[in-house]
Amino acid sequence: MEDLPNGFLNYPKKRPGFESAGDEIRRHMSDAEFGKVQTDYVEAQKKALRDGWRVPEDDAASGELHLFSERRDVPRWGVDRKYRAQDVRSYMRIPGAGSEESGPVFDFAELDHIGETDRRWSWVEINLSAIQNNIMAIKGTLRPETMFMAVVKADGYGHGAVACAKTALNSGADYIGVATMDEAMELRQAGIEAPMLILSEPPLTSIPLLLGYNVMPSVATVEFAVKYAEAADSIGSKAPYHLKINTGMNRVGVRYDSVVDFLQTISFHRALDLVGTFTHFATADAQDTMDFNLQKSRFEDALAAMRASGFDPGIVHAANSAATIRYKDVQYDMVRPGLAMYGYFPCPETYGAVNLLPAMSVKARITQVNQVPVGEGVSYGLLHRCNGFAKICTVPIGYADGLNRALSGRIDFIMGGRTYPQVGNICMDQCMFEVDIRTRSGIGRIEPQVGDEVIVLGEDGDAFTTIDQMADMLGTIPYEVMIAFGNSRMPKLYV
Ligand SMILES: *Cc1c(COP(=O)(O)O)cnc(C)c1O
């Protein structure tokens, strides 16, 4: 951050060419120029009055430097009637009833009809047909017999695990992959019956749940394998599992060169049922392919050793999204795409290789519109300064909703098919953006209204903001950005 001669702070911006309306004032202003802008402003206000613009009485009375705010013939995006307050009496058990002692009696079933997006004006929209499109598009690149495991861990990467798993199964997925016992239980409780795998070994204490909910663990330790088998055996059932092989990522799994030893150690147990064998690539999304190929050959060596020793590996699988899209030769019997299912490309090498549609967008409605006088600041720290020709619009979405504070002043919001710079620090629950209200040729005058819908993430016509842009600015990967929005307190709307 850089101090400018006039004492204003230059807000850090990463995106080249990014200019908010307030940049003008911050860029040039010496004291003399500051004075001139003020005079210009007063002149502009006088001219506006002559032209028939109305100056709010408050402003006229206080003499504050507010810009003209309303003109009847200006087209507006009207506020839908829905976004006005409802008659409270329609939520009473008997309208108008209630005694002195009891007070008014509310009908809580009726109150429930005030949906989450009417309680707070920000939400995450999930387009399930995009997910369906993505799964079918990915499946189109596979051999017909290759199975598809829909990875719906972390609540479906923030898209809602139950809805995504159902959509995936309806779109031809065969298997469901999750990260935790709880995630598996949620899906089973929602009535999802497809084969389900926890992608790493859960704790020993979860074994009764695995058997009770018919969920397969990944197995990588002797202790777990034996305890799991004993538990299953004690109730006369099988202990189905997938063997996880560590071929170089060094996270979890049996090391590739000791797989046969491992299986020989546990194979005395009759209940154990090896349903599948898999590994996970550390660099499927990397430009360099050497480490990927090393993992692949280690995996194939381990499979060959298993077969040579009489162990049938069952369903063989390895490919995450990047590997599924980039490397046809690691499809094996099943692929495990997560990210691509939700419509995002894991790395530049995959761009355009399949027709993926992003399923998530984030929207909000304007809760307040402020005409801010020239030179005044916005949000904590007042780091953004207004030029007097802009309205500052507040939306109820902040870093507690997954809108990372490090994006402050670096992103655009979309309204009516046009982009507007987000300005000032993003707060916990709210943030602001700026609408330049000067009439420009071809654009006309923009009059933002309370209740107008704003796209925080998504697209409208030619205007778009993407998870990839945000991830780049934050120095992270798209996974983290979508999970921050999707697993925040914002409600999800399925469209
Ligand atoms: C998360 C995960 C996947 C899916 O990875 P994407 O990069 O999202 O496609 C596949 N396999 C395992 C073991 C995982 O943990």
The ligand as a Gaussian input file, in Angstrom:
#p B3LYP/6-31G(d) Opt

LIG

0 1
 C      -10.770000     -35.634000      -3.869000
 C      -10.353000     -36.859000      -4.489000
 C      -10.654000     -37.121000      -5.829000
 C      -11.276000     -36.100000      -6.737000
 O      -10.285000     -35.159000      -7.089000
 P      -10.605000     -33.975000      -8.136000
 O       -9.284000     -33.328000      -8.331000
 O      -11.574000     -33.077000      -7.472000
 O      -11.139000     -34.588000      -9.358000
 C      -10.339000     -38.367000      -6.322000
 N       -9.724000     -39.287000      -5.551000
 C       -9.393000     -39.060000      -4.261000
 C       -8.708000     -40.106000      -3.478000
 C       -9.683000     -37.839000      -3.692000
 O       -9.337000     -37.611000      -2.428000

